[in-house]
Structure formats: C-alpha cells, structure tokens
Amino acid sequence: YLGFFEFVHNAKNRGKALLSALLETLLP
C-alpha cells in the first residue's frame, strides 16, 4: 500500500511539472 501511495504522489508531482512545462511552451 505504501509503495502505491508513493507512486501516486510521484505521478502527481510529475504531472504538475509536466503541465507547467507544457504551459510555458504554449504561452509566449
């Protein structure tokens, strides 16, 4: 269970970073 929650937590952080990077690319 603990590993699963850790995976979800990492996925959320990665997704947030990916989203911000995508926004920076799209916005001038």
N, C-alpha and C positions, 0 to 999 in steps of 0.2 A: 504493500500500500504506500509506504513512504517513498519508494522509488517512483511510483506512479505520480504522486503529487509533485515530486521534484521535477519530473519530466514535463508535467503540465505547466509548472511555474517557469521552467526554462523556455518552453514553447511560447508562453505569453510574452516573456521579455524579448524573445527573438522576433516575434510577430510585431511587437511595438516598435522595435528598432528598424525592422524591415519596412513598416508602414511609414515611419518618419523619413527614411531614406527615399522611399518612393515619392513621398510628397515633395521632398527637396528637389527631386529630379524633375517632377512635373511643374512645380511652381518656378517662375523666373526669378 
